[in-house]
Amino acid sequence: MFTESTILLYSKRQDDVIMVLVKELENWLNFLIKNVSYELLDNIKRRNPEVPLLVLCINSTRCATDASNAIQGITEFQHTSLVVFHHRDVHALSFTPSSRAFTDPAIKALAGIYDIAFLQDKGIYHCDLNEKAINGIVAFLRKYV
């Protein structure tokens, strides 16, 4: 069991959009989990495999391809979950969960897969999909903190 209160975040994409999403995700999670710090890794090789990891992926082309690229280089899946961000407004959220689109065995071995909707001007907004995803991420993280 991980005793410190650190959560690792990782994204191959290191641009302004991902930085905004990291900050917003931290704000949502800090509301539900207290006394936790987040560390954004710029190199997955620096990861301690015992520390929970949220891999962040923005769905920009094909979800399965984006997710496979996002977890490339990760070898320990037990303490790893994937967060797939979809740039969609609330009226366009009726879609199949990302987890059903994945055939890659590495992705299927992850501890969790969560879909979150966002808009660049609104960020991560309140909706059933996002609340379900945040609650799932919190349940995953509570195993460690």
N, CA, C and O atoms as a GROMACS GRO file, in nm:
protein
  580
    1MET      N    1   0.085  -0.119   0.000
    1MET     CA    2   0.000   0.000   0.000
    1MET      C    3   0.088   0.123   0.000
    1MET      O    4   0.185   0.131   0.076
    2PHE      N    5   0.056   0.217  -0.082
    2PHE     CA    6   0.131   0.342  -0.093
    2PHE      C    7   0.095   0.432   0.024
    2PHE      O    8  -0.022   0.459   0.048
    3THR      N    9   0.197   0.478   0.098
    3THR     CA   10   0.169   0.552   0.221
    3THR      C   11   0.177   0.702   0.207
    3THR      O   12   0.118   0.774   0.287
    4GLU      N   13   0.248   0.751   0.108
    4GLU     CA   14   0.254   0.896   0.088
    4GLU      C   15   0.133   0.940   0.008
    4GLU      O   16   0.065   0.857  -0.054
    5SER      N   17   0.105   1.068   0.010
    5SER     CA   18  -0.013   1.118  -0.060
    5SER      C   19   0.026   1.190  -0.188
    5SER      O   20   0.001   1.309  -0.204
    6THR      N   21   0.085   1.116  -0.278
    6THR     CA   22   0.124   1.171  -0.407
    6THR      C   23   0.059   1.089  -0.517
    6THR      O   24   0.057   0.966  -0.512
    7ILE      N   25   0.006   1.158  -0.615
    7ILE     CA   26  -0.052   1.096  -0.732
    7ILE      C   27   0.030   1.144  -0.852
    7ILE      O   28   0.054   1.264  -0.867
    8LEU      N   29   0.072   1.050  -0.935
    8LEU     CA   30   0.147   1.087  -1.055
    8LEU      C   31   0.052   1.105  -1.172
    8LEU      O   32  -0.044   1.029  -1.189
    9LEU      N   33   0.080   1.205  -1.252
    9LEU     CA   34   0.007   1.231  -1.376
    9LEU      C   35   0.108   1.226  -1.488
    9LEU      O   36   0.222   1.270  -1.472
   10TYR      N   37   0.067   1.172  -1.602
   10TYR     CA   38   0.159   1.165  -1.715
   10TYR      C   39   0.083   1.187  -1.844
   10TYR      O   40  -0.025   1.132  -1.865
   11SER      N   41   0.142   1.267  -1.929
   11SER     CA   42   0.092   1.286  -2.064
   11SER      C   43   0.210   1.310  -2.156
   11SER      O   44   0.298   1.391  -2.125
   12LYS      N   45   0.211   1.241  -2.267
   12LYS     CA   46   0.316   1.268  -2.367
   12LYS      C   47   0.298   1.408  -2.423
   12LYS      O   48   0.394   1.474  -2.463
   13ARG      N   49   0.176   1.452  -2.425
   13ARG     CA   50   0.144   1.586  -2.475
   13ARG      C   51   0.169   1.686  -2.363
   13ARG      O   52   0.112   1.673  -2.254
   14GLN      N   53   0.253   1.784  -2.387
   14GLN     CA   54   0.289   1.882  -2.284
   14GLN      C   55   0.264   2.023  -2.339
   14GLN      O   56   0.357   2.102  -2.353
   15ASP      N   57   0.137   2.054  -2.368
   15ASP     CA   58   0.104   2.185  -2.423
   15ASP      C   59   0.008   2.258  -2.330
   15ASP      O   60  -0.024   2.208  -2.223
   16ASP      N   61  -0.037   2.374  -2.371
   16ASP     CA   62  -0.125   2.455  -2.287
   16ASP      C   63  -0.257   2.384  -2.256
   16ASP      O   64  -0.309   2.396  -2.145
   17VAL      N   65  -0.311   2.311  -2.352
   17VAL     CA   66  -0.439   2.243  -2.330
   17VAL      C   67  -0.425   2.139  -2.221
   17VAL      O   68  -0.508   2.134  -2.130
   18ILE      N   69  -0.322   2.056  -2.228
   18ILE     CA   70  -0.306   1.952  -2.125
   18ILE      C   71  -0.277   2.015  -1.989
   18ILE      O   72  -0.321   1.963  -1.887
   19MET      N   73  -0.204   2.125  -1.986
   19MET     CA   74  -0.175   2.191  -1.858
   19MET      C   75  -0.304   2.245  -1.793
   19MET      O   76  -0.320   2.237  -1.672
   20VAL      N   77  -0.394   2.298  -1.874
   20VAL     CA   78  -0.523   2.345  -1.822
   20VAL      C   79  -0.604   2.226  -1.771
   20VAL      O   80  -0.664   2.234  -1.664
   21LEU      N   81  -0.605   2.116  -1.846
   21LEU     CA   82  -0.680   1.998  -1.804
   21LEU      C   83  -0.622   1.937  -1.676
   21LEU      O   84  -0.697   1.889  -1.591
   22VAL      N   85  -0.491   1.938  -1.663
   22VAL     CA   86  -0.427   1.888  -1.540
   22VAL      C   87  -0.474   1.970  -1.421
   22VAL      O   88  -0.513   1.915  -1.318
   23LYS      N   89  -0.470   2.101  -1.435
   23LYS     CA   90  -0.510   2.190  -1.325
   23LYS      C   91  -0.658   2.168  -1.290
   23LYS      O   92  -0.693   2.162  -1.172
   24GLU      N   93  -0.742   2.157  -1.390
   24GLU     CA   94  -0.884   2.136  -1.364
   24GLU      C   95  -0.911   2.000  -1.301
   24GLU      O   96  -0.992   1.990  -1.209
   25LEU      N   97  -0.844   1.896  -1.349
   25LEU     CA   98  -0.861   1.763  -1.291
   25LEU      C   99  -0.817   1.764  -1.145
   25LEU      O  100  -0.885   1.707  -1.059
   26GLU      N  101  -0.706   1.827  -1.116
   26GLU     CA  102  -0.659   1.839  -0.978
   26GLU      C  103  -0.763   1.911  -0.892
   26GLU      O  104  -0.789   1.869  -0.779
   27ASN      N  105  -0.822   2.018  -0.943
   27ASN     CA  106  -0.924   2.091  -0.866
   27ASN      C  107  -1.044   2.003  -0.836
   27ASN      O  108  -1.094   2.003  -0.723
   28TRP      N  109  -1.091   1.929  -0.934
   28TRP     CA  110  -1.205   1.839  -0.912
   28TRP      C  111  -1.168   1.733  -0.807
   28TRP      O  112  -1.246   1.707  -0.716
   29LEU      N  113  -1.051   1.673  -0.822
   29LEU     CA  114  -1.012   1.567  -0.730
   29LEU      C  115  -0.984   1.620  -0.590
   29LEU      O  116  -1.016   1.554  -0.491
   30ASN      N  117  -0.924   1.739  -0.579
   30ASN     CA  118  -0.896   1.797  -0.447
   30ASN      C  119  -1.023   1.827  -0.369
   30ASN      O  120  -1.021   1.830  -0.246
   31PHE      N  121  -1.132   1.847  -0.439
   31PHE     CA  122  -1.260   1.869  -0.372
   31PHE      C  123  -1.305   1.743  -0.300
   31PHE      O  124  -1.372   1.750  -0.196
   32LEU      N  125  -1.269   1.626  -0.355
   32LEU     CA  126  -1.315   1.498  -0.300
   32LEU      C  127  -1.209   1.422  -0.221
   32LEU      O  128  -1.242   1.341  -0.134
   33ILE      N  129  -1.082   1.448  -0.249
   33ILE     CA  130  -0.972   1.383  -0.177
   33ILE      C  131  -0.883   1.492  -0.121
   33ILE      O  132  -0.827   1.573  -0.196
   34LYS      N  133  -0.871   1.495   0.008
   34LYS     CA  134  -0.792   1.600   0.075
   34LYS      C  135  -0.648   1.554   0.096
   34LYS      O  136  -0.618   1.434   0.100
   35ASN      N  137  -0.559   1.652   0.110
   35ASN     CA  138  -0.418   1.629   0.145
   35ASN      C  139  -0.345   1.538   0.047
   35ASN      O  140  -0.270   1.449   0.087
   36VAL      N  141  -0.369   1.561  -0.079
   36VAL     CA  142  -0.301   1.486  -0.185
   36VAL      C  143  -0.227   1.585  -0.273
   36VAL      O  144  -0.278   1.693  -0.303
   37SER      N  145  -0.108   1.547  -0.313
   37SER     CA  146  -0.035   1.631  -0.408
   37SER      C  147  -0.024   1.555  -0.541
   37SER      O  148  -0.029   1.433  -0.545
   38TYR      N  149  -0.010   1.632  -0.646
   38TYR     CA  150  -0.003   1.575  -0.780
   38TYR      C  151   0.130   1.614  -0.842
   38TYR      O  152   0.175   1.728  -0.829
   39GLU      N  153   0.192   1.520  -0.909
   39GLU     CA  154   0.318   1.547  -0.977
   39GLU      C  155   0.302   1.508  -1.123
   39GLU      O  156   0.272   1.393  -1.155
   40LEU      N  157   0.321   1.605  -1.211
   40LEU     CA  158   0.314   1.580  -1.354
   40LEU      C  159   0.451   1.536  -1.402
   40LEU      O  160   0.547   1.613  -1.397
   41LEU      N  161   0.459   1.414  -1.449
   41LEU     CA  162   0.586   1.360  -1.500
   41LEU      C  163   0.606   1.404  -1.644
   41LEU      O  164   0.512   1.402  -1.725
   42ASP      N  165   0.727   1.442  -1.676
   42ASP     CA  166   0.760   1.470  -1.816
   42ASP      C  167   0.833   1.353  -1.880
   42ASP      O  168   0.854   1.351  -2.001
   43ASN      N  169   0.870   1.254  -1.798
   43ASN     CA  170   0.940   1.136  -1.847
   43ASN      C  171   0.888   1.016  -1.769
   43ASN      O  172   0.905   1.010  -1.647
   44ILE      N  173   0.826   0.923  -1.836
   44ILE     CA  174   0.766   0.807  -1.769
   44ILE      C  175   0.872   0.718  -1.706
   44ILE      O  176   0.840   0.641  -1.616
   45LYS      N  177   0.994   0.727  -1.750
   45LYS     CA  178   1.101   0.645  -1.692
   45LYS      C  179   1.133   0.685  -1.548
   45LYS      O  180   1.197   0.609  -1.476
   46ARG      N  181   1.088   0.805  -1.505
   46ARG     CA  182   1.109   0.849  -1.368
   46ARG      C  183   1.003   0.796  -1.273
   46ARG      O  184   1.006   0.827  -1.154
   47ARG      N  185   0.912   0.721  -1.322
   47ARG     CA  186   0.798   0.674  -1.243
   47ARG      C  187   0.838   0.568  -1.141
   47ARG      O  188   0.914   0.476  -1.171
   48ASN      N  189   0.784   0.582  -1.021
   48ASN     CA  190   0.789   0.476  -0.921
   48ASN      C  191   0.665   0.390  -0.947
   48ASN      O  192   0.554   0.440  -0.934
   49PRO      N  193   0.681   0.262  -0.984
   49PRO     CA  194   0.566   0.181  -1.023
   49PRO      C  195   0.468   0.151  -0.911
   49PRO      O  196   0.358   0.101  -0.937
   50GLU      N  197   0.504   0.180  -0.787
   50GLU     CA  198   0.413   0.157  -0.674
   50GLU      C  199   0.319   0.276  -0.651
   50GLU      O  200   0.219   0.264  -0.580
   51VAL      N  201   0.351   0.390  -0.712
   51VAL     CA  202   0.271   0.511  -0.694
   51VAL      C  203   0.161   0.512  -0.800
   51VAL      O  204   0.187   0.484  -0.917
   52PRO      N  205   0.038   0.544  -0.761
   52PRO     CA  206  -0.070   0.547  -0.860
   52PRO      C  207  -0.043   0.650  -0.970
   52PRO      O  208   0.007   0.759  -0.944
   53LEU      N  209  -0.077   0.611  -1.090
   53LEU     CA  210  -0.051   0.695  -1.207
   53LEU      C  211  -0.179   0.713  -1.287
   53LEU      O  212  -0.250   0.616  -1.316
   54LEU      N  213  -0.208   0.838  -1.321
   54LEU     CA  214  -0.315   0.870  -1.414
   54LEU      C  215  -0.249   0.914  -1.545
   54LEU      O  216  -0.181   1.016  -1.549
   55VAL      N  217  -0.271   0.836  -1.650
   55VAL     CA  218  -0.220   0.871  -1.782
   55VAL      C  219  -0.329   0.952  -1.850
   55VAL      O  220  -0.444   0.909  -1.860
   56LEU      N  221  -0.292   1.070  -1.897
   56LEU     CA  222  -0.387   1.163  -1.958
   56LEU      C  223  -0.375   1.158  -2.109
   56LEU      O  224  -0.265   1.165  -2.164
   57CYS      N  225  -0.489   1.145  -2.174
   57CYS     CA  226  -0.492   1.132  -2.320
   57CYS      C  227  -0.604   1.219  -2.374
   57CYS      O  228  -0.718   1.210  -2.328
   58ILE      N  229  -0.572   1.302  -2.469
   58ILE     CA  230  -0.676   1.380  -2.536
   58ILE      C  231  -0.712   1.307  -2.664
   58ILE      O  232  -0.627   1.281  -2.749
   59ASN      N  233  -0.839   1.274  -2.678
   59ASN     CA  234  -0.887   1.205  -2.796
   59ASN      C  235  -0.894   1.305  -2.911
   59ASN      O  236  -0.984   1.388  -2.916
   60SER      N  237  -0.798   1.296  -3.000
   60SER     CA  238  -0.792   1.392  -3.110
   60SER      C  239  -0.817   1.328  -3.247
   60SER      O  240  -0.863   1.395  -3.339
   61THR      N  241  -0.788   1.201  -3.260
   61THR     CA  242  -0.811   1.134  -3.387
   61THR      C  243  -0.897   1.011  -3.361
   61THR      O  244  -1.019   1.020  -3.348
   62ARG      N  245  -0.831   0.897  -3.354
   62ARG     CA  246  -0.902   0.774  -3.322
   62ARG      C  247  -0.868   0.738  -3.177
   62ARG      O  248  -0.752   0.732  -3.139
   63CYS      N  249  -0.969   0.714  -3.100
   63CYS     CA  250  -0.953   0.694  -2.956
   63CYS      C  251  -0.856   0.580  -2.924
   63CYS      O  252  -0.768   0.597  -2.839
   64ALA      N  253  -0.869   0.467  -2.989
   64ALA     CA  254  -0.783   0.352  -2.960
   64ALA      C  255  -0.637   0.384  -2.992
   64ALA      O  256  -0.547   0.346  -2.917
   65THR      N  257  -0.614   0.452  -3.103
   65THR     CA  258  -0.478   0.491  -3.140
   65THR      C  259  -0.422   0.592  -3.042
   65THR      O  260  -0.308   0.580  -2.999
   66ASP      N  261  -0.501   0.692  -3.007
   66ASP     CA  262  -0.457   0.793  -2.910
   66ASP      C  263  -0.422   0.728  -2.776
   66ASP      O  264  -0.321   0.762  -2.715
   67ALA      N  265  -0.505   0.635  -2.732
   67ALA     CA  266  -0.480   0.568  -2.603
   67ALA      C  267  -0.355   0.481  -2.609
   67ALA      O  268  -0.275   0.482  -2.515
   68SER      N  269  -0.338   0.406  -2.716
   68SER     CA  270  -0.217   0.323  -2.730
   68SER      C  271  -0.091   0.408  -2.728
   68SER      O  272   0.009   0.372  -2.666
   69ASN      N  273  -0.097   0.521  -2.797
   69ASN     CA  274   0.017   0.613  -2.796
   69ASN      C  275   0.040   0.671  -2.657
   69ASN      O  276   0.155   0.689  -2.615
   70ALA      N  277  -0.066   0.700  -2.585
   70ALA     CA  278  -0.056   0.761  -2.452
   70ALA      C  279   0.014   0.669  -2.352
   70ALA      O  280   0.089   0.716  -2.267
   71ILE      N  281  -0.011   0.538  -2.361
   71ILE     CA  282   0.048   0.446  -2.263
   71ILE      C  283   0.178   0.382  -2.312
   71ILE      O  284   0.237   0.300  -2.241
   72GLN      N  285   0.221   0.419  -2.431
   72GLN     CA  286   0.346   0.364  -2.484
   72GLN      C  287   0.460   0.392  -2.388
   72GLN      O  288   0.479   0.506  -2.344
   73GLY      N  289   0.537   0.289  -2.355
   73GLY     CA  290   0.649   0.305  -2.263
   73GLY      C  291   0.614   0.272  -2.119
   73GLY      O  292   0.703   0.262  -2.034
   74ILE      N  293   0.487   0.254  -2.090
   74ILE     CA  294   0.445   0.217  -1.955
   74ILE      C  295   0.444   0.065  -1.948
   74ILE      O  296   0.386  -0.003  -2.033
   75THR      N  297   0.509   0.012  -1.846
   75THR     CA  298   0.521  -0.133  -1.834
   75THR      C  299   0.447  -0.190  -1.714
   75THR      O  300   0.426  -0.311  -1.708
   76GLU      N  301   0.406  -0.107  -1.621
   76GLU     CA  302   0.338  -0.151  -1.500
   76GLU      C  303   0.196  -0.096  -1.504
   76GLU      O  304   0.176   0.026  -1.498
   77PHE      N  305   0.098  -0.185  -1.515
   77PHE     CA  306  -0.040  -0.142  -1.536
   77PHE      C  307  -0.127  -0.152  -1.412
   77PHE      O  308  -0.234  -0.092  -1.408
   78GLN      N  309  -0.084  -0.227  -1.312
   78GLN     CA  310  -0.168  -0.252  -1.194
   78GLN      C  311  -0.208  -0.124  -1.121
   78GLN      O  312  -0.320  -0.114  -1.072
   79HIS      N  313  -0.119  -0.026  -1.115
   79HIS     CA  314  -0.146   0.098  -1.044
   79HIS      C  315  -0.167   0.215  -1.141
   79HIS      O  316  -0.143   0.331  -1.106
   80THR      N  317  -0.211   0.183  -1.261
   80THR     CA  318  -0.224   0.283  -1.366
   80THR      C  319  -0.366   0.288  -1.420
   80THR      O  320  -0.426   0.184  -1.448
   81SER      N  321  -0.418   0.409  -1.435
   81SER     CA  322  -0.548   0.429  -1.500
   81SER      C  323  -0.532   0.530  -1.612
   81SER      O  324  -0.444   0.616  -1.608
   82LEU      N  325  -0.617   0.519  -1.711
   82LEU     CA  326  -0.616   0.607  -1.827
   82LEU      C  327  -0.735   0.702  -1.819
   82LEU      O  328  -0.848   0.659  -1.797
   83VAL      N  329  -0.709   0.831  -1.838
   83VAL     CA  330  -0.815   0.931  -1.843
   83VAL      C  331  -0.816   0.984  -1.986
   83VAL      O  332  -0.720   1.046  -2.032
   84VAL      N  333  -0.927   0.960  -2.056
   84VAL     CA  334  -0.941   1.003  -2.195
   84VAL      C  335  -1.029   1.128  -2.196
   84VAL      O  336  -1.145   1.124  -2.157
   85PHE      N  337  -0.972   1.237  -2.243
   85PHE     CA  338  -1.045   1.364  -2.252
   85PHE      C  339  -1.104   1.378  -2.392
   85PHE      O  340  -1.035   1.362  -2.492
   86HIS      N  341  -1.233   1.408  -2.395
   86HIS     CA  342  -1.305   1.426  -2.522
   86HIS      C  343  -1.348   1.571  -2.532
   86HIS      O  344  -1.415   1.624  -2.443
   87HIS      N  345  -1.311   1.636  -2.641
   87HIS     CA  346  -1.350   1.775  -2.664
   87HIS      C  347  -1.491   1.773  -2.723
   87HIS      O  348  -1.509   1.774  -2.845
   88ARG      N  349  -1.591   1.770  -2.632
   88ARG     CA  350  -1.731   1.760  -2.676
   88ARG      C  351  -1.820   1.840  -2.582
   88ARG      O  352  -1.797   1.846  -2.461
   89ASP      N  353  -1.920   1.899  -2.641
   89ASP     CA  354  -2.021   1.969  -2.561
   89ASP      C  355  -2.119   1.867  -2.507
   89ASP      O  356  -2.127   1.754  -2.556
   90VAL      N  357  -2.193   1.907  -2.406
   90VAL     CA  358  -2.283   1.816  -2.335
   90VAL      C  359  -2.387   1.753  -2.429
   90VAL      O  360  -2.424   1.637  -2.408
   91HIS      N  361  -2.433   1.823  -2.528
   91HIS     CA  362  -2.534   1.767  -2.619
   91HIS      C  363  -2.477   1.659  -2.711
   91HIS      O  364  -2.553   1.585  -2.774
   92ALA      N  365  -2.346   1.648  -2.720
   92ALA     CA  366  -2.282   1.549  -2.808
   92ALA      C  367  -2.217   1.435  -2.730
   92ALA      O  368  -2.128   1.368  -2.782
   93LEU      N  369  -2.262   1.412  -2.608
   93LEU     CA  370  -2.196   1.314  -2.522
   93LEU      C  371  -2.248   1.171  -2.533
   93LEU      O  372  -2.196   1.082  -2.466
   94SER      N  373  -2.348   1.147  -2.613
   94SER     CA  374  -2.397   1.010  -2.624
   94SER      C  375  -2.304   0.931  -2.717
   94SER      O  376  -2.323   0.927  -2.838
   95PHE      N  377  -2.205   0.870  -2.656
   95PHE     CA  378  -2.111   0.790  -2.733
   95PHE      C  379  -2.075   0.667  -2.653
   95PHE      O  380  -2.098   0.661  -2.532
   96THR      N  381  -2.018   0.570  -2.720
   96THR     CA  382  -1.975   0.447  -2.656
   96THR      C  383  -1.855   0.476  -2.568
   96THR      O  384  -1.764   0.546  -2.612
   97PRO      N  385  -1.851   0.423  -2.447
   97PRO     CA  386  -1.733   0.444  -2.362
   97PRO      C  387  -1.606   0.399  -2.432
   97PRO      O  388  -1.605   0.300  -2.505
   98SER      N  389  -1.500   0.473  -2.409
   98SER     CA  390  -1.372   0.442  -2.473
   98SER      C  391  -1.328   0.299  -2.448
   98SER      O  392  -1.273   0.235  -2.537
   99SER      N  393  -1.353   0.249  -2.330
   99SER     CA  394  -1.307   0.114  -2.294
   99SER      C  395  -1.359   0.008  -2.391
   99SER      O  396  -1.294  -0.095  -2.410
  100ARG      N  397  -1.473   0.032  -2.452
  100ARG     CA  398  -1.527  -0.064  -2.549
  100ARG      C  399  -1.457  -0.059  -2.683
  100ARG      O  400  -1.466  -0.153  -2.762
  101ALA      N  401  -1.387   0.049  -2.711
  101ALA     CA  402  -1.319   0.065  -2.840
  101ALA      C  403  -1.178   0.006  -2.839
  101ALA      O  404  -1.115  -0.004  -2.944
  102PHE      N  405  -1.130  -0.032  -2.723
  102PHE     CA  406  -0.991  -0.076  -2.711
  102PHE      C  407  -0.977  -0.227  -2.728
  102PHE      O  408  -1.050  -0.305  -2.667
  103THR      N  409  -0.882  -0.264  -2.811
  103THR     CA  410  -0.848  -0.406  -2.827
  103THR      C  411  -0.705  -0.434  -2.781
  103THR      O  412  -0.667  -0.550  -2.764
  104ASP      N  413  -0.626  -0.331  -2.760
  104ASP     CA  414  -0.488  -0.344  -2.715
  104ASP      C  415  -0.485  -0.410  -2.576
  104ASP      O  416  -0.544  -0.357  -2.482
  105PRO      N  417  -0.418  -0.526  -2.562
  105PRO     CA  418  -0.414  -0.594  -2.432
  105PRO      C  419  -0.353  -0.508  -2.321
  105PRO      O  420  -0.391  -0.522  -2.205
  106ALA      N  421  -0.260  -0.421  -2.354
  106ALA     CA  422  -0.200  -0.333  -2.253
  106ALA      C  423  -0.305  -0.238  -2.196
  106ALA      O  424  -0.308  -0.214  -2.075
  107ILE      N  425  -0.389  -0.185  -2.281
  107ILE     CA  426  -0.494  -0.094  -2.234
  107ILE      C  427  -0.595  -0.171  -2.149
  107ILE      O  428  -0.640  -0.121  -2.046
  108LYS      N  429  -0.629  -0.289  -2.192
  108LYS     CA  430  -0.725  -0.370  -2.115
  108LYS      C  431  -0.669  -0.412  -1.980
  108LYS      O  432  -0.745  -0.444  -1.889
  109ALA      N  433  -0.536  -0.412  -1.964
  109ALA     CA  434  -0.472  -0.449  -1.837
  109ALA      C  435  -0.469  -0.334  -1.736
  109ALA      O  436  -0.434  -0.356  -1.620
  110LEU      N  437  -0.505  -0.214  -1.779
  110LEU     CA  438  -0.504  -0.099  -1.689
  110LEU      C  439  -0.605  -0.115  -1.576
  110LEU      O  440  -0.704  -0.186  -1.591
  111ALA      N  441  -0.578  -0.050  -1.463
  111ALA     CA  442  -0.667  -0.058  -1.347
  111ALA      C  443  -0.800   0.012  -1.374
  111ALA      O  444  -0.901  -0.022  -1.311
  112GLY      N  445  -0.802   0.110  -1.465
  112GLY     CA  446  -0.925   0.180  -1.496
  112GLY      C  447  -0.912   0.265  -1.620
  112GLY      O  448  -0.802   0.305  -1.658
  113ILE      N  449  -1.026   0.292  -1.683
  113ILE     CA  450  -1.033   0.379  -1.800
  113ILE      C  451  -1.152   0.472  -1.777
  113ILE      O  452  -1.264   0.426  -1.754
  114TYR      N  453  -1.127   0.602  -1.785
  114TYR     CA  454  -1.229   0.701  -1.754
  114TYR      C  455  -1.240   0.803  -1.865
  114TYR      O  456  -1.139   0.854  -1.913
  115ASP      N  457  -1.363   0.833  -1.908
  115ASP     CA  458  -1.390   0.933  -2.011
  115ASP      C  459  -1.434   1.063  -1.945
  115ASP      O  460  -1.522   1.063  -1.859
  116ILE      N  461  -1.371   1.173  -1.986
  116ILE     CA  462  -1.408   1.306  -1.936
  116ILE      C  463  -1.428   1.399  -2.055
  116ILE      O  464  -1.347   1.402  -2.147
  117ALA      N  465  -1.538   1.473  -2.052
  117ALA     CA  466  -1.566   1.571  -2.157
  117ALA      C  467  -1.519   1.709  -2.111
  117ALA      O  468  -1.523   1.742  -1.993
  118PHE      N  469  -1.473   1.787  -2.208
  118PHE     CA  470  -1.430   1.923  -2.179
  118PHE      C  471  -1.450   2.009  -2.301
  118PHE      O  472  -1.466   1.960  -2.413
  119LEU      N  473  -1.449   2.138  -2.278
  119LEU     CA  474  -1.447   2.238  -2.385
  119LEU      C  475  -1.336   2.335  -2.352
  119LEU      O  476  -1.315   2.367  -2.235
  120GLN      N  477  -1.266   2.382  -2.452
  120GLN     CA  478  -1.154   2.471  -2.425
  120GLN      C  479  -1.196   2.596  -2.350
  120GLN      O  480  -1.121   2.645  -2.265
  121ASP      N  481  -1.314   2.648  -2.378
  121ASP     CA  482  -1.356   2.771  -2.310
  121ASP      C  483  -1.425   2.745  -2.176
  121ASP      O  484  -1.435   2.836  -2.094
  122LYS      N  485  -1.473   2.622  -2.153
  122LYS     CA  486  -1.542   2.588  -2.027
  122LYS      C  487  -1.460   2.494  -1.939
  122LYS      O  488  -1.486   2.483  -1.819
  123GLY      N  489  -1.362   2.427  -1.996
  123GLY     CA  490  -1.286   2.328  -1.922
  123GLY      C  491  -1.369   2.203  -1.899
  123GLY      O  492  -1.456   2.169  -1.979
  124ILE      N  493  -1.341   2.133  -1.788
  124ILE     CA  494  -1.417   2.016  -1.749
  124ILE      C  495  -1.546   2.066  -1.683
  124ILE      O  496  -1.541   2.132  -1.579
  125TYR      N  497  -1.659   2.035  -1.743
  125TYR     CA  498  -1.784   2.090  -1.695
  125TYR      C  499  -1.867   1.984  -1.624
  125TYR      O  500  -1.839   1.864  -1.634
  126HIS      N  501  -1.969   2.029  -1.552
  126HIS     CA  502  -2.057   1.937  -1.480
  126HIS      C  503  -2.152   1.869  -1.576
  126HIS      O  504  -2.226   1.934  -1.649
  127CYS      N  505  -2.150   1.736  -1.573
  127CYS     CA  506  -2.244   1.654  -1.648
  127CYS      C  507  -2.234   1.513  -1.590
  127CYS      O  508  -2.141   1.483  -1.515
  128ASP      N  509  -2.329   1.427  -1.624
  128ASP     CA  510  -2.329   1.291  -1.571
  128ASP      C  511  -2.202   1.214  -1.606
  128ASP      O  512  -2.145   1.145  -1.522
  129LEU      N  513  -2.157   1.226  -1.731
  129LEU     CA  514  -2.036   1.156  -1.774
  129LEU      C  515  -1.917   1.195  -1.687
  129LEU      O  516  -1.844   1.108  -1.639
  130ASN      N  517  -1.897   1.326  -1.666
  130ASN     CA  518  -1.781   1.373  -1.590
  130ASN      C  519  -1.792   1.336  -1.442
  130ASN      O  520  -1.693   1.298  -1.380
  131GLU      N  521  -1.911   1.346  -1.388
  131GLU     CA  522  -1.927   1.310  -1.246
  131GLU      C  523  -1.902   1.162  -1.224
  131GLU      O  524  -1.843   1.123  -1.124
  132LYS      N  525  -1.947   1.078  -1.318
  132LYS     CA  526  -1.921   0.934  -1.308
  132LYS      C  527  -1.771   0.908  -1.319
  132LYS      O  528  -1.716   0.827  -1.244
  133ALA      N  529  -1.704   0.974  -1.412
  133ALA     CA  530  -1.560   0.955  -1.430
  133ALA      C  531  -1.483   1.001  -1.307
  133ALA      O  532  -1.394   0.929  -1.260
  134ILE      N  533  -1.515   1.117  -1.254
  134ILE     CA  534  -1.446   1.168  -1.135
  134ILE      C  535  -1.466   1.074  -1.018
  134ILE      O  536  -1.371   1.045  -0.944
  135ASN      N  537  -1.586   1.026  -0.999
  135ASN     CA  538  -1.613   0.930  -0.890
  135ASN      C  539  -1.533   0.801  -0.910
  135ASN      O  540  -1.484   0.743  -0.813
  136GLY      N  541  -1.520   0.756  -1.034
  136GLY     CA  542  -1.440   0.636  -1.062
  136GLY      C  543  -1.292   0.659  -1.033
  136GLY      O  544  -1.226   0.573  -0.976
  137ILE      N  545  -1.242   0.775  -1.073
  137ILE     CA  546  -1.102   0.809  -1.047
  137ILE      C  547  -1.077   0.817  -0.896
  137ILE      O  548  -0.975   0.769  -0.846
  138VAL      N  549  -1.170   0.879  -0.825
  138VAL     CA  550  -1.157   0.889  -0.679
  138VAL      C  551  -1.155   0.750  -0.617
  138VAL      O  552  -1.073   0.724  -0.528
  139ALA      N  553  -1.241   0.661  -0.660
  139ALA     CA  554  -1.243   0.524  -0.607
  139ALA      C  555  -1.109   0.456  -0.634
  139ALA      O  556  -1.057   0.386  -0.547
  140PHE      N  557  -1.054   0.474  -0.752
  140PHE     CA  558  -0.922   0.418  -0.786
  140PHE      C  559  -0.815   0.475  -0.692
  140PHE      O  560  -0.734   0.399  -0.639
  141LEU      N  561  -0.814   0.606  -0.673
  141LEU     CA  562  -0.710   0.670  -0.593
  141LEU      C  563  -0.724   0.640  -0.444
  141LEU      O  564  -0.623   0.636  -0.373
  142ARG      N  565  -0.844   0.619  -0.396
  142ARG     CA  566  -0.864   0.592  -0.253
  142ARG      C  567  -0.800   0.461  -0.211
  142ARG      O  568  -0.780   0.439  -0.092
  143LYS      N  569  -0.767   0.376  -0.303
  143LYS     CA  570  -0.695   0.252  -0.271
  143LYS      C  571  -0.553   0.284  -0.222
  143LYS      O  572  -0.489   0.201  -0.157
  144TYR      N  573  -0.506   0.404  -0.253
  144TYR     CA  574  -0.367   0.439  -0.227
  144TYR      C  575  -0.350   0.552  -0.124
  144TYR      O  576  -0.247   0.559  -0.057
  145VAL      N  577  -0.448   0.638  -0.111
  145VAL     CA  578  -0.434   0.753  -0.022
  145VAL      C  579  -0.543   0.755   0.084
  145VAL      O  580  -0.546   0.846   0.167
   0.00000   0.00000   0.00000
